[in-house]
């Protein structure tokens, strides 16, 4: 079952031109330990399942990389500018790059919750507010897709929103769920 869902996810990702463009450029930039995750991945799946255009509802493309060798804002900003230069509009303004090795430095001030340091980009999806959001992909040099889904893919394909069991009372959870339901009324919320 997991393999089938992984294959389905891979087919949907490959059939989403803008997401594939982001994955190809990110791969070519050779960022350390990178993933594209969250809405950039789950929203095309929901669009596929509901017959909507592939980019419907996609506000941005979260591109996370992990580089603990320099967690300064200046180092991250250099990567942000490098990534932006690699894209033409409109993607240039939609790709949001963050060094996952430094999220713990600003997360609590921004979201009001503590955030333990990560040891790699693959840990980041496990911190997202909902199990269906906790999915990331990377396009490898071989063109294979690496899929990271710490809670599996069942909730994603069932269009089921459940709180991340590690963050059951995440700040803004209800607002996030309500926003998803406005765009995809088919979503089932299980709080």
TAFENQUI-V587326 format. One record per residue. N is the residue number from 1. RES is the residue in one small letter. BURIAL is I if it has 24 or more other C-alpha atoms within 12 Angstrom, else O. Layout:
n=[N:N]
res=[RES:RES]
burial=[BURIAL:BURIAL]
This chain:
n=[1:2:3:4:5:6:7:8:9:10:11:12:13:14:15:16:17:18:19:20:21:22:23:24:25:26:27:28:29:30:31:32:33:34:35:36:37:38:39:40:41:42:43:44:45:46:47:48:49:50:51:52:53:54:55:56:57:58:59:60:61:62:63:64:65:66:67:68:69:70:71:72:73:74:75:76:77:78:79:80:81:82:83:84:85:86:87:88:89:90:91:92:93:94:95:96:97:98:99:100:101:102:103:104:105:106:107:108:109:110:111:112:113:114:115:116:117:118:119:120:121:122:123:124:125:126:127:128:129:130:131:132:133:134:135:136:137:138:139:140:141:142:143:144:145:146:147:148:149:150:151:152:153:154:155:156:157:158:159:160:161:162:163:164:165:166:167:168:169:170:171:172:173:174:175:176:177:178:179:180:181:182:183:184:185:186:187:188:189:190:191]
res=[x:x:x:x:x:x:x:x:x:x:x:x:x:x:x:x:x:x:x:x:x:x:x:x:x:x:x:x:x:x:x:x:x:x:x:x:x:x:x:x:x:x:x:x:x:x:x:x:x:x:x:x:x:x:x:x:x:x:x:x:x:x:x:x:x:x:x:x:x:x:x:x:x:x:x:x:x:x:x:x:x:x:x:x:x:x:x:x:x:x:x:x:x:x:x:x:x:x:x:x:x:x:x:x:x:x:x:x:x:x:x:x:x:x:x:x:x:x:x:x:x:x:x:x:x:x:x:x:x:x:x:x:x:x:x:x:x:x:x:x:x:x:x:x:x:x:x:x:x:x:x:x:x:x:x:x:x:x:x:x:x:x:x:x:x:x:x:x:x:x:x:x:x:x:x:x:x:x:x:x:x:x:x:x:x:x:x:x:x:x:x]
burial=[O:O:O:O:O:I:O:I:I:I:O:I:I:I:O:I:O:I:I:I:I:I:I:I:I:I:I:O:I:O:I:I:I:I:I:I:I:I:I:I:I:I:I:I:I:I:I:I:O:O:O:O:O:I:I:I:I:I:O:I:I:I:I:I:I:I:I:O:O:O:I:O:O:O:O:I:O:O:I:I:O:O:I:I:O:I:I:O:O:O:I:O:O:I:I:I:I:I:I:I:I:I:I:I:O:O:O:O:O:O:O:O:O:O:I:O:O:I:O:I:I:I:I:I:I:I:I:I:I:I:I:I:I:I:I:I:I:I:I:O:O:O:O:O:I:I:I:I:I:I:I:I:I:I:I:I:I:O:I:I:I:I:I:I:O:O:O:O:O:I:O:O:I:O:O:O:I:O:O:I:O:O:O:I:O:O:I:O:I:O:O]
